[in-house]
Each structure stands twice: as C-alpha cells, then as structure tokens.
Amino acid sequence: MRTALLIAGGVLNCALMAFHVSFWRFRRLNWRVELPRSNAVNRGAIQVMNLMLIYAFVCFAAVSFVMAAAGASRAMLNAVGLIVGGFYMVRAALQFVFFETTAFSLVFVGVCVVTAACYFGAMA
C-alpha cells in the first residue's frame, strides 16, 4: 500500500508540474498581457516562484518514485510524508485565503488534499 501511495503522490506531483509549466500559456492567468503590466521585480518574482514550484514538484515526484522502488526506511517515509503532505495541506488552506471559491478552486483544493493524503497515508 505504501508503494502505491508513493507512486500516486509522484504522479500527482507530475500533473501539478505540468499544470504550472502551462502558466505562461494559461488563458485565465493571461501572463502575456498581465506580466508586462507589472514592474520588473514583481514580473521576475512571479516567474521565479513558479519555476521553483515546478522544481519542487519534480523533486517531490522523483523522491516519491525512488522511495517506492527502493523501499524507503520508516524514518525517510515519515520525513518525506510530513514535508510533502504538509506542503499540500498548507497550499490547500491558502487557496481559501487568496482565491475566490469557485468550482475550479475546490477541485484544486481536492487535488491538494488527495496528494497530502497519499503522503500521510504512506507514513501509516
């Protein structure tokens, strides 16, 4: 079961990575128009933060797949489970603070909670 949860978490991280890669073309964000309206520091910060999230998702996925294949120790499972699961629970909570509650927003919260559950479940 732990292996399946780690693989599921890795796949969800890959999906979130692909979603963030699409931000430059995502019509709802409209970065082609909106980013040039921002000052250079904000424009850079937004893009750097998105690129760093992409990097984090790739790392989370890689660690998940390696741990699933190698049969990670209990200590490693607990550490990764707390870090990655906690990341997604905080992200789910922040959705309500910074974004309107729409159907898309609730789906996104659901994806975050399911991803967190994969990692917390792998700790069990």
Residue pairs with C-beta under 8 A, 6 or more apart in sequence:
1 121
2 68
2 77
2 121
2 122
3 68
3 71
5 118
5 119
5 121
5 122
6 64
6 65
6 67
6 68
6 118
6 119
6 122
7 64
7 65
7 68
8 118
9 60
9 61
9 64
9 84
9 115
9 118
9 119
9 122
10 60
10 61
10 62
10 64
10 65
10 68
11 61
12 111
12 114
12 115
12 118
13 57
13 58
13 60
13 61
13 64
13 115
14 57
14 61
15 111
16 57
16 111
16 115
17 54
17 57
17 58
17 61
20 50
20 53
20 54
20 57
21 54
23 29
23 31
23 50
24 31
24 32
35 43
35 46
35 47
36 43
38 46
56 87
60 84
60 87
63 80
63 84
64 80
64 84
66 72
67 76
67 77
67 80
72 80
77 122
77 123
78 123
80 119
80 122
81 119
81 120
81 122
81 123
82 123
84 115
84 116
84 119
85 115
85 116
85 117
85 118
85 119
85 120
85 123
86 116
87 116
88 112
88 113
88 115
88 116
88 119
89 112
89 113
89 116
91 112
92 109
92 112
92 113
92 116
95 105
95 108
95 109
95 112
96 109
99 105
